[in-house]
């Protein structure tokens, strides 16, 4: 570091690396949106890599700025590095670099709190990244000392060309994914049919932001097909003809039915298909009012309000997977299989009472061969040993189905490898000593005393504090609320308790508190 040229080298190296990595982050974001390499990606690590590249570019930019202050030849003061157009050295090109730095900071900060921001605002901020890439190119060309070097011109040509091509691909792919507003598909005859529905009432939302998990989007049934005895698949497309907001395998939507019911259904289509959403609905006899409507009344061309997608059962990156589906539990599992990289190692155990009632069984066997094992009760006398199958696998286990199947999976699977989604909540409240609790809604500056015989959710709503809700039984995750202080008592079935504590949330429709006071971000 005693070499007078040291900081000059650091300045040059950090600037070039920051530019290249920043461009890579933007390109990766475009690929995430377009899913050009849909057969070679995995949602979890793609998102992580995108965030890592953006963060690394920001760190390298900070190193570049510090080295400019420490360089004995330039020795730029801090104010000239932070305030545009006051630099003594080439003020306009330097200002472009400063603006790009601020864009990087804002994009990173808003990404950390993206779930708390309006989706359109967050996307608008994110699109500034394209401007920043161009500004950095101009900054380097007119402020850098290497602009005349052949190697720099080659790097600049590759970076700028790649950015332009990726942006063109993004625009073209977005246009190709837009369905025609009037598109309809012929329906197969449906005589029986609907669902793993989970329950009842979400407040009305006026703004239909397609990427907000609580926004209401008007959708049209464009296809209806019987895929098994008692199971009907509905294909939904936006009425306004726009593309479906990005979603990831394991997600579900809430369908608001004309008979004032709301039901949750797992998405079973490919997350890469942005012109429609598919749900498969099991007829729930005799009390399945929602499923009966979708089977017997709903027809191609009918319009429904849809809320979501929302995901409480995300597919996480792993080297190997063991999928276990029981009956209609195949729906989120099918989407997960569609989203996996082609080379990823996985197996599916698909369990059902009768082959004729198992949706997609034949399709999955035909497409994936030995990776799929269908165990139908009417075709196989010996029950499969789930514990042995799980013990023999080293992969992460993803299971969805009946309570009995999931209980067996949970009992046999190590906690760090076990991922389950339930359609019916587990009764965790029996035997729990319910005591009064004081709930503080910090943003509303309200304190609500909740009686022992009252749910926290009903007390909040009774006090005029809006909380989105749907199932009311602690399984859909719609009422997820941030806990700021206090100790929640988790009684829901949405996700493992440790995961809820790690991210600081609870579900007030059924959960309580072990502390006398609970402070919520409401």
C-alpha positions, 0 to 999 in steps of 0.5 A: 500500500506504500506504492503510490500507484496502489490506489490508482490500481484499486480505483480502476479494478473496482470500477471495471468490476462494479460495472461488469457485475452491475450489468450482470445483475441487471441481465440476470434480473431480465432472465428471471423475468423472461425465464429464457433458460427455464429448463436450467434454473431454480427459483431459490438460487436464481433469486439469491444470485440476483441479490448477491450480484446487486449487493456485490456491485454496490460494495465494489462501487463503495470501494471505488469511491473510497479509493478515489479519496485515498489516491494521492494523485486525485484525492477527491474530497467526500463532497465531490463524491456525493454531490453531482456536478461540483467535482473539479475533475470532469464534473458531468461524467463524475455526476453520472457515476454519482447518480448511478451509485444512488440508483444502486443504493435505492434499488438495494434498499427497496429490494430489502423491503419489497414486500412492504412496498406497492409492487408498481412503485418497486418495479419503477425503482427497479427499472432505474437499473437500466438507466444506471447501466447506461450512465455508468457506461458514459461515466467510464467512457468520459471520466475513466483513464482507460477509455482509450485502451483496446481491452476497455473498449472490448469490455465496454462493447460486450457489456453494452451489447449484452445489455441492449440484447437482453432488454430487447429479449425482455420486451419481445418475450413480454409481448409474446406472453400477452394473451388475447383478451377474448381467447377461449378454449373448448371445454371437455364435457364435465360431469363430476368434479372440485377442491382442496378449498381452505375457507372464507373472507378477504376484504375488498381491495380497490386497486388490482395490482397484479403482483400484490398477493392481496390485490384482486384481479378479474380473471376469466375461465378460458378452459375447463377439463375433467382430469380425473374422476371428481377433479376438474382443471380450470384455466384462468386468464386476465380479463384485461389481456395482461400477463400474469404476475411472476409466481413460484412453485408452491403458490396458491390463489384465493378465488372469490366465488359469486356465492360470496365464498372464497376458497384457496387453490394451489396452482398446478401450471408451469410458473414460466407460463405467464398467460394463464393460471391453472387450478385443479379442484376436487369435488368435496362431497357432501359439503363442498359448496365452493367445489360444487359451484366450480364443477357444476355451475362455472363455465368457460367465459365466466369471470371470477375475482382472484387474489394472489398468487401467495406462497407459503410452500416455496420450493427451496434450492436443493441437490435432490428432492423427494416429492410425496403427493396424496390425492389432490395434493399433487397440484402444488407438487406438479408445479414444482416438478415443472419448475425444476432444472432438467438435470436436477435429481428428484422422485415422486411418490403419488398416493391415491385411493383409486387410479381413476381419481388421481389427476395427472397420474398418467401424464406424469408417468409418461413424461418422467418415467421411472422418476414417478411412482404411482401407488393406487389403492385399487391396484396395489394390495401392499401399502407403501412404506413411506418411512423406508422411502424417506430414509432411503432418500437424501433429498429434501422432502416436499409433501402435500396431501391428507393429514394422515399422509403428512403426519407420517411424512413429518414423523419420518423426515428430519426437520431440516429436510421436511416441507409440507403443506396442509389443506386442513389445519391441524388442531393445535388449540386443544388443551391450550390454556387461553388467557387474555392478552393485550395487543398493541397495534403500533402503526395505528397507535392502538391497544386492544385487550383480547378476551380469553374466548376471543381470537386476536384477529376478531378483536383487531377487526372489532377495533377497526384495524384492517387485517386481511383474512380468508380461511380463519383456521390457520392454514392459508397464511393470508392474515400473516402479521409482523410481530415487533415485540412479545412472544407469539403462541403459534397454533396455525399450520402454515409453516414450521414454528421456527420459520415463523419466529425467524422471520418474525410473523404469526397468524392471528386468526388462531394463534395467541401469545405466551407473553402478556403483551404482543406488539404488532406492525399494524 
